[in-house]
Amino acid sequence: MPAVVARNERCPLCGTEFDAEGQGCRPSCPMAKGCRVICCPSCGYSFPQEAGVAGGLRRLFDRLKEKRGHAP
């Protein structure tokens, strides 16, 4: 399983949008290899990067919200 996928993410805590590449799990963590946890560079909140169908659907709904002007 690949680790963090390089794409734009939005922090669910502070709302900052950032490139997920290089924001992955801490290298000192024994489970860092293949981990999909990313860390917001703004507030430090760690959360799992969604992948597969669930991640694709969330990104699609987020884009639709932005087009309609209902983004947070």
C-alpha positions as CSV (number, residue, x, y, z in Angstrom):
1,M,0.0,0.0,0.0
2,P,1.5,3.4,-1.0
3,A,1.9,6.0,1.7
4,V,0.5,9.6,1.4
5,V,-0.7,10.5,-2.1
6,A,0.5,13.9,-3.3
7,R,-2.6,16.0,-3.7
8,N,-4.3,19.0,-2.1
9,E,-6.0,18.3,1.2
10,R,-8.1,20.4,3.5
11,C,-7.5,20.2,7.3
12,P,-10.8,19.2,9.0
13,L,-9.8,21.1,12.1
14,C,-8.6,24.5,10.8
15,G,-9.7,24.4,7.1
16,T,-6.2,25.1,5.7
17,E,-5.7,23.7,2.3
18,F,-2.2,22.3,1.6
19,D,-0.2,19.8,-0.5
20,A,-0.1,16.5,1.3
21,E,3.3,15.5,-0.1
22,G,5.9,15.7,2.6
23,Q,3.2,16.0,5.3
24,G,3.1,12.3,6.1
25,C,3.5,10.4,9.3
26,R,6.6,11.1,11.5
27,P,9.6,9.0,10.3
28,S,10.3,8.1,13.9
29,C,7.0,6.2,14.2
30,P,7.5,2.4,13.9
31,M,4.5,2.2,11.6
32,A,5.5,5.1,9.3
33,K,6.0,3.0,6.2
34,G,2.7,2.8,4.3
35,C,0.9,5.1,6.8
36,R,-1.7,7.4,5.4
37,V,-1.8,9.8,8.3
38,I,-1.0,13.4,7.3
39,C,-0.3,16.4,9.5
40,C,-1.6,19.9,8.9
41,P,1.3,22.3,8.6
42,S,-0.8,25.1,10.0
43,C,-2.3,23.7,13.2
44,G,-0.5,20.3,13.6
45,Y,-3.7,18.2,13.5
46,S,-3.0,14.7,12.3
47,F,-5.7,12.8,10.3
48,P,-5.9,9.9,7.8
49,Q,-5.8,10.7,4.1
50,E,-8.9,9.3,2.5
51,A,-8.3,6.9,-0.4
52,G,-10.2,4.9,-2.9
53,V,-14.0,5.4,-3.5
54,A,-14.6,7.3,-0.2
55,G,-11.8,9.8,-0.9
56,G,-12.9,10.3,-4.4
57,L,-16.5,10.9,-3.5
58,R,-15.5,13.4,-0.8
59,R,-13.4,15.4,-3.2
60,L,-16.2,15.4,-5.8
61,F,-18.7,16.7,-3.2
62,D,-16.3,19.3,-2.0
63,R,-15.8,20.6,-5.6
64,L,-19.5,20.7,-6.1
65,K,-20.0,22.7,-2.9
66,E,-17.3,25.2,-4.0
67,K,-18.9,25.7,-7.4
68,R,-22.2,26.5,-5.6
69,G,-20.6,28.8,-3.1
70,H,-21.3,26.7,0.0
71,A,-17.7,26.0,0.9
72,P,-16.8,26.5,4.6
